[in-house]
Every structure is written in structure tokens, then in C-alpha cells.
């Protein structure tokens, strides 16, 4: 009986210690937030830039230019670069779109290569401030690391019961999973800050697009006419029974009227 009471007291003590570890970590996290605010990061150090560039290029030159810019990115010609998205459409009015993530020093060179001999129709630059997001992520990682270290230290005690060791192992697994997620998110934030997203949209000049649309309209003339005639035939076929019934009713009505007048 004494052994049972002792085991219960030990398990209760383990729960109290685990709770205290979490509570202390939460207090440290809350206490650390004002300190972060007192020492803000250098302005501009946590900005994630995105550039959208519309390039007017002759339709025949779009595929080759698109491939050349893509090859420059993949070969690292302008620094660290990764292709994120590639889109192409053919036909009389071809267009293409290339999205890359590239080191800041490579932004202007890759835009110059894409727009060589062409005209930049529009350019938009957007920056998202990730300072608070990065600070929150760093604080979360610090809290989880401290919890993990304290639990490892507590796990080394020789007087723990099997149930207590299982509870601590479960808690450690949860903390390690949370820490891994936080570290992955932190790496993604850092990647967005250290590199910049550039989207290059290639399309023919306005006049060329207009001529292509007129040519396409003439090319579609036959098919549109065929569809219209087919629709009229179907409509006539659908109305034919109704016209037949209506004609029969009029014929009967006229005969009766003629008969009444004759009488």
C-alpha cells in the first residue's frame, strides 16, 4: 500500500514538473516579446520583394527568349536562381510567363535579358514586411528549445517510473515535431528575404495582337456560320410540330366560320 501511494506521489510530482516547465517557457516567451520590440531589426532587413514585369515582344521571338531566360536562371548565370513556374500558349497570339526566385543582385540582369530588344509594358514591385513574422518564429523556436532541454534534463533522473518516462517521451516527441515545423517555416521566411520573386510575362505588342485577333475572326468565320445555320435548322425542326398544329386549328376555325356565314 505504501508503494502504491509512493508511486502516485511520484507521478503527481512528474506532472507538476512538466506543467511547471511549460508554464516557465510561456512566461519567458511573454517576457521576451517586449524585449524584441525595444530592439527592432534594421529597417529593410526583413522585406520580401516581388516583381511583375510585362514585356512586349514579337510573337515569333517569344519561345526562344523564354527558353534563353529559363536557361540563364537554371545555369546560375546571374547568381542563385530557381524556376518556380513556366507557362506557354501557342497559336496566332502566343504568350508566355516565367516565374523565378533569384538573388537580389540578379534581378536587374535577368530583367534586362528578358526585355532585350523589346519594350517593358509595365513593371510592379511589391515588398512584404516579414519582421514581425520572423520575430514570432524565432521566439517560438527559442521556447521549444528550452522546453526540450529541460525535459531532457528531467529525463535523466533515476527515480522516474515507467509511466513518467513514457509521458516525458511523448512530450519530447511533440516538442521536436513543433520545433521542426518552426525551423522549416523560419527557413522559408529567410529564403523569401534573401531572394526575390520575379514574374516575366511575354506577349506580342498591341497592334500585332489586334491583327492576330482579326485574322482569327476571319479564320473562325466558316465555323461560326455553320454553327448559326445548324442552330436555325434545329430551331425550325423544334417549331415545326407547333406550326402544324397551329395551321390545323386555323383551318378548322375558318371552315366553321365560313359554314356559319353560309347558314
N, C-alpha and C positions, 0 to 999 in steps of 0.2 A: 504493500500500500504506500509506503514511504517512497519507493522507487517511482510509482506512478505519479505521485504529487511532485516529485523532483523533476520528472520528465516534463510535466505540464508547465511547471515554473520556468524550466529552461526554454521550452517552445515559446511561452509568452514573452520571455526576455528577448528571444530572437526576433519575434515580431516587432517588439518595441524598438529594437536597434535598427531594423530595416526601415521602420517608419521614421525614425529619427534621421537616418541617412538621407531619405528623400526630402524630409522637411528642411534639413540644413541646406541641401542643394538648392531647393526652391527659394530659401531666404537669400542665399548667395546670388542667385540669379536676379532676384528683385533688387538686391542691394547693388548689383553690378550695373544695372540699367542706367541710373543717374550718372555713374562714372563715365559711361560711354558718351552720354550727352554732353558732359563737361569737356570732353576732348574729342571734338568732331574730326572726321578724317579730312585730309586735304581735298579742297574743292576740285571736282573733276576726276578724282581718282576712282570713283565708283560709277561712272557713266557707261551705259551700254548703247553704242551707236548703231543706227540702221540707216542705210542709204537706198533710195529708189530712184533709178535713172531710166528715163525713156529715150531711146536712141532711134532716130530716123535714118534708115539705111536702105539702099536699093534692094528690092526683093531678091534679086539673083545673088547678092553678096551675103545675105543673112546666114545661110547654113555654114559657109566657110568661116565667117567671122565668129559665129557662135562656137564652132569647134576649136578655133585658134585660142579664144579666151579660155575655154574649158581646159585645153592642154596646158596653157600657161599656169593656171591655178594648180592643176594636178602635179605639174613638174616642180612647183615651188619657185617659179621664176621671180615672183615678186614677194617672196617670203612665205611664211606658214599660211597655207590656204587649203580649204576643204570645200568640195562641191556639195551643196545641200539639196538643190532641186534643179531639174532640167526639163523644160517643156518646149515642144516644137509643133507647129502646124504647117502643113503644106498647102498646095492649091494655088489659085491665081493670086491670092493675097497672103503669102506666108508670113509667119511671125514666130518669134522665139523668146524664151525667158530663161535666164540663168541666175541662180541664187548661190552665192558663195559666202563663206566666213573666212576672213583674211586678216592678217596682221595690219595694224594701223598704217604702217609705212607703205603697204602695198595697195591701199585703197585708190589713191590717185593714179598710180601707174596702170592698174588694171582697167580703170575707167577710161584712161587715155587710149589704151589699146582697143577697147571696145568701140570707142567713138572716133577712131582714126578715119579721116575722110568722110565722116558722117556728121550729122547735126544732133545735138542734145536737145530734145523737145522739152523736157522738164527734168528737174532734179529736186528731190526732197530728202532732207536729213532729219532724223528724229533721234533724240537721246533720252534714255530712261535712267533715272537716278536709282541705283541699287544700294545706296549707302545704308539705309535702314534694314533692308533685307539681309545684307552681308553681316551687319552688326548683330541682328537677331540670330542668324545662323551660327556665328562664332560663339555667342553666348550659350546657345543650345548645346553645341559641341563641348564647351567647357563644363557645363553642368553634367552632361552624360559621362564625360571622362572622370570627373571627381566621384560620381556615384559608383562608377565601375571600379576605381581604385579602392574605395572604401569597402566595397563588397568583397573584393579580392583579399584585402587585409583581414576582414572579418572571417572569411572562409578558411583562413589558416589556423583558426582556433582548434585546439584538440578536444575540447569538451562539447562539441556540437553533435546533436543527434542526427540520425539519417534523414529524418523528415526536414530538419533545419537545413541540411546540406542540399536537399532537393529544392527547397524553397529558394535558397540563395542561387543555385544553378539556374533556375527558371528566371529569376530576376536578372541575372547576368546576361542570359540569352536575349531577353527583351531589350536591355540597355545596349548590348552590342548591335542588335538589329537597328535600333533607333540611331545609334552613332554612325553606322554605315550609311543609312539614308541621309542623315545630315551632312556627312562628308561628301556624298555624291552630289547633293544639292549645292553645297559650297563650291565644289569643283566646277559645276555648271555655271554658277554665278561668275566665278573667276574667268571662265572661258568667254562668257559674254562681255566681260570688261576688257580682257586682254586682246580680244579680236573684235572685228566689226563685220556686221552683216551687210552685204551688198547685193542688190537685185537689179539686173540689167534686162530691160525689156526692149527687144528689137522689133521694129515694124517699118513698113515702107512709108515714104513721105505721103502727105495728104493727097496730092494730085495723082500719084501713082495708085493709091488706094481707090480714089474716085474712078479712074479709068478701069481698074480691075472690077469694080462693082458694076459699071455699065456693061463691060464685056460679059460678066457673069449673068447679068439680066438678059442680054441677048441669047446667051447660051441656054438659059432656062426658059426662053420664050416657048419653044415647042412643047416642053413637058407641061408648062403651066396651061397652054391652050388645050392640050389633050385632057388634062385633069378637069378643066372647066367644061368641056364638051361632055365628058363622061358624067359629070355631076348633073348636067342638064338632062341627059338621057335617063339617068336614074330617077330624077325628079318627075320627068314626063311619065315614065313607067309606073311610078307610085301614084300619080294623079289620074292615070287612065281609067281605072275602075270607077273612081268617083265621078269623072266626066261622063262615063257611060250611064251610070245610074241617074245622074242629073239630066242627061238628054232624054232618058226614058220617061222621067217624071214630067218634063216639059211637054213631051209628045202626047202623053196621056191627058195632061191638063188642057192642051189645045183642042184635042178631039172632043173632050167633054164640053168645053166652052162652045165649040162650033155646033155641037149637037143641040145645046140649049138654045142658041140663037136661031137655029133652023126650026125648032119646035115653036 
